[in-house]
Amino acid sequence: DLEVADLIIALHEDEHRPLVIERFPLWDSRAEYWRVPDTDLLSPDIALPSIEKLVGSLVARLRGREGAPG
């Protein structure tokens, strides 16, 4: 799935960026790293609003690309 992905989302940048760079260096340019730490993921009342806001921003950004060349 990652080979054909235009965009890869990783929730915990501090943890996932080094892993992606180490294991999949060619994919780092297609990755977007969000700052939702694992500690927040243990608390849905903290993590879910953050993730919801980030997903909403991503959807709005992707919709803005509809019909755009390239």
NORQUI-V494404 format. One record per residue. N is the residue number from 1. RES is the residue in three letters. PHI is phi in radians with two decimals (NA if undefined). OMEGA is omega in whole degrees, -180 to 180 (* if undefined). NEAR is the number of other C-alpha atoms within 10 Angstrom. Layout:
N | RES | PHI | OMEGA | NEAR
N | RES | PHI | OMEGA | NEAR
This chain:
1 | ASP | NA | -178 | 5
2 | LEU | -1.17 | -179 | 11
3 | GLU | -1.09 | -177 | 7
4 | VAL | -1.83 | -177 | 6
5 | ALA | -1.29 | 173 | 10
6 | ASP | -1.46 | -177 | 10
7 | LEU | -2.53 | 178 | 13
8 | ILE | -2.09 | 179 | 14
9 | ILE | -1.88 | 174 | 14
10 | ALA | -2.13 | -174 | 17
11 | LEU | -1.33 | -174 | 18
12 | HIS | -1.97 | -174 | 17
13 | GLU | -0.97 | -176 | 18
14 | ASP | -1.03 | 180 | 15
15 | GLU | -1.54 | -170 | 14
16 | HIS | -1.52 | -179 | 16
17 | ARG | -1.03 | 179 | 20
18 | PRO | -1.05 | 179 | 13
19 | LEU | -1.14 | 179 | 13
20 | VAL | -1.12 | -180 | 17
21 | ILE | -1.08 | -180 | 13
22 | GLU | -1.22 | -172 | 11
23 | ARG | -1.64 | -175 | 11
24 | PHE | -2.37 | -172 | 12
25 | PRO | -1.01 | -180 | 12
26 | LEU | -1.26 | -177 | 12
27 | TRP | -1.65 | -177 | 16
28 | ASP | -1.02 | -179 | 18
29 | SER | -1.21 | 178 | 12
30 | ARG | -1.70 | -177 | 13
31 | ALA | -1.69 | 172 | 19
32 | GLU | -2.03 | -176 | 13
33 | TYR | -1.82 | 177 | 17
34 | TRP | -1.78 | -179 | 17
35 | ARG | -1.79 | 175 | 15
36 | VAL | -2.11 | -176 | 19
37 | PRO | -1.09 | 178 | 14
38 | ASP | -0.99 | 179 | 13
39 | THR | -1.11 | 176 | 11
40 | ASP | -1.20 | -179 | 15
41 | LEU | -1.13 | 177 | 16
42 | LEU | -1.33 | 179 | 10
43 | SER | -2.09 | -177 | 10
44 | PRO | -0.96 | -180 | 12
45 | ASP | -1.18 | 175 | 10
46 | ILE | -1.66 | -173 | 13
47 | ALA | -1.22 | -173 | 16
48 | LEU | -1.05 | 176 | 14
49 | PRO | -1.08 | 178 | 11
50 | SER | -1.12 | -179 | 17
51 | ILE | -1.13 | 179 | 17
52 | GLU | -1.04 | 179 | 11
53 | LYS | -1.13 | -180 | 11
54 | LEU | -1.14 | 178 | 16
55 | VAL | -1.14 | 177 | 13
56 | GLY | -1.04 | 178 | 12
57 | SER | -1.13 | 179 | 12
58 | LEU | -1.11 | 179 | 13
59 | VAL | -1.08 | 179 | 12
60 | ALA | -1.07 | 179 | 11
61 | ARG | -1.12 | 180 | 11
62 | LEU | -1.17 | 177 | 10
63 | ARG | -1.10 | 178 | 11
64 | GLY | -1.14 | 179 | 10
65 | ARG | -1.48 | -178 | 11
66 | GLU | -1.00 | 178 | 8
67 | GLY | 1.43 | 179 | 7
68 | ALA | -1.40 | 178 | 7
69 | PRO | -1.15 | 175 | 5
70 | GLY | 1.40 | * | 4
